[in-house]
Amino acid sequence: MAKSFKIKLILPFLFILVFSCLVLLPKLTKPFVGHHDWNGVFYSNIARNYLTYGLKATQLGQVTNSGLQSSDQFNYYTHYPPLMPLLLALDFKLLGISDITARLFPLALTILSFLTIFRMTQKLKLKPLIGLSSVLIIFTPMIGYFSHMPSQEALMVFLTIFAS
């Protein structure tokens, strides 16, 4: 009895996970080409610099230089907080530096957003909307476009939903 209860509890999460992967994973290998894709290159370069120079040498600053530079020649990006590039650097440290690895991080955050929305509708006991809310959001154009882009959007959306 307890085992079937656990399966009923986990099954919707697995469905959302598998369904969102089927919808969103085909864009994972898309090259960084286009107007907004420059953000992915930009933040990936900063993340790579964290790994190349170290957090102490960069002083947690977002170094935008490409190629090896001495610390007195660092150019810093100061328009956004460094959380996204720092987390992307951790992603690169764990999985290696590549375009696919860069796209996996925001994709994981997007899927976590879907699961959080599902859990919120469960807790609010909105029975008709429980499954529908998480599935329909997968098909919105903004999710399709920004879900696999290593930029601030996926992180901010996840943190906003998670904090709700």
C-alpha positions in Angstrom: 0.0 0.0 0.0 2.7 2.5 0.9 4.7 1.6 -2.2 1.8 2.4 -4.5 1.2 5.7 -2.7 4.9 6.7 -3.3 4.5 5.8 -7.0 1.4 7.9 -7.3 3.2 10.8 -5.7 6.3 10.5 -7.9 4.6 9.6 -11.2 3.4 13.2 -12.0 6.9 14.6 -11.3 8.4 12.0 -13.6 5.8 12.8 -16.3 6.6 16.5 -16.2 10.3 15.8 -16.3 10.2 13.4 -19.2 7.6 15.5 -21.1 9.6 18.8 -20.7 12.8 17.0 -21.8 11.1 15.7 -24.9 9.9 19.2 -25.8 13.0 21.2 -24.8 16.0 18.9 -25.4 16.0 19.1 -29.3 17.2 22.7 -29.0 20.1 21.8 -26.8 22.6 21.4 -29.6 21.6 24.7 -31.3 24.7 26.8 -31.9 25.1 30.2 -30.3 23.9 32.2 -33.3 21.5 35.0 -33.2 20.7 38.3 -31.4 20.1 36.9 -27.9 22.5 34.0 -28.2 25.3 36.4 -27.7 24.4 36.4 -24.0 25.2 32.7 -23.8 28.7 33.4 -25.3 29.2 36.3 -23.0 28.2 34.6 -19.7 30.0 31.4 -20.7 33.2 33.4 -21.3 32.9 35.0 -17.8 32.3 31.5 -16.3 35.3 30.2 -18.1 37.4 33.1 -16.8 36.4 32.2 -13.3 37.8 28.7 -13.9 40.9 30.0 -15.7 42.0 32.7 -13.3 40.3 31.6 -10.1 37.8 33.4 -7.8 40.6 35.1 -5.8 42.4 36.6 -8.8 39.1 37.9 -10.3 37.9 39.0 -6.9 34.5 37.5 -7.8 34.3 40.2 -10.6 33.0 39.2 -14.0 36.1 39.3 -16.2 35.1 39.7 -19.8 38.6 39.3 -21.4 39.2 36.5 -23.8 42.6 34.9 -24.0 45.1 35.0 -21.1 45.6 38.3 -19.5 47.3 39.6 -16.4 45.1 40.7 -13.6 45.9 44.3 -14.1 44.4 44.1 -17.6 41.1 42.6 -16.6 37.9 44.2 -18.0 34.9 43.8 -15.7 31.2 43.6 -16.4 29.3 45.3 -13.7 25.7 45.5 -15.0 24.4 42.3 -13.4 25.2 40.4 -10.2 27.6 37.6 -10.7 25.4 34.7 -9.5 24.6 33.3 -13.0 28.2 33.2 -14.2 29.3 31.8 -10.9 26.8 29.0 -11.1 27.7 28.5 -14.8 31.3 28.2 -13.8 30.3 25.5 -11.3 28.4 23.7 -14.1 31.5 23.9 -16.3 33.7 22.6 -13.4 31.5 19.6 -13.0 30.6 18.8 -16.6 33.3 20.5 -18.7 33.2 23.6 -20.8 31.0 23.3 -23.9 28.0 24.8 -25.5 25.8 21.9 -24.5 27.0 22.1 -20.9 26.2 25.8 -20.9 22.7 25.1 -22.2 22.1 22.3 -19.7 22.2 24.6 -16.7 19.3 26.9 -17.7 17.4 23.9 -19.0 17.7 22.3 -15.6 16.5 25.5 -14.0 13.5 25.7 -16.3 12.5 22.1 -15.6 12.8 22.8 -11.9 10.5 25.8 -12.4 7.9 23.4 -14.0 8.2 21.0 -11.0 7.9 23.9 -8.6 4.7 25.2 -10.3 3.3 21.7 -10.2 4.1 21.4 -6.5 2.6 24.8 -5.8 -0.7 23.9 -7.5 -0.7 20.6 -5.5 -0.3 22.5 -2.2 -3.0 25.0 -3.1 -5.3 22.0 -3.9 -6.1 23.4 -7.4 -7.0 19.9 -8.7 -8.1 20.8 -12.2 -5.0 22.9 -12.8 -2.4 20.6 -11.1 -1.2 18.8 -14.3 -2.4 21.3 -16.8 -0.4 24.3 -15.4 3.0 22.6 -15.7 2.3 21.1 -19.1 0.9 24.2 -20.8 3.7 26.5 -19.6 6.1 24.3 -21.5 4.6 25.4 -24.8 4.8 29.1 -24.2 7.1 30.9 -26.7 9.2 32.5 -24.1 10.0 29.2 -22.4 10.8 27.7 -25.8 13.2 30.5 -26.5 14.8 31.3 -23.2 14.8 27.9 -21.5 18.1 26.8 -23.0 19.9 30.1 -23.1 22.7 30.6 -20.5 21.5 34.0 -19.4 19.9 35.6 -16.4 16.3 34.8 -17.4 16.1 31.1 -16.5 17.7 31.7 -13.1 15.5 34.7 -12.2 12.3 32.9 -13.3 13.3 29.8 -11.2 14.2 31.9 -8.1 11.0 34.0 -8.4 8.8 30.9 -8.7 10.7 29.1 -5.9 10.4 32.0 -3.6 6.6 32.3 -4.1 
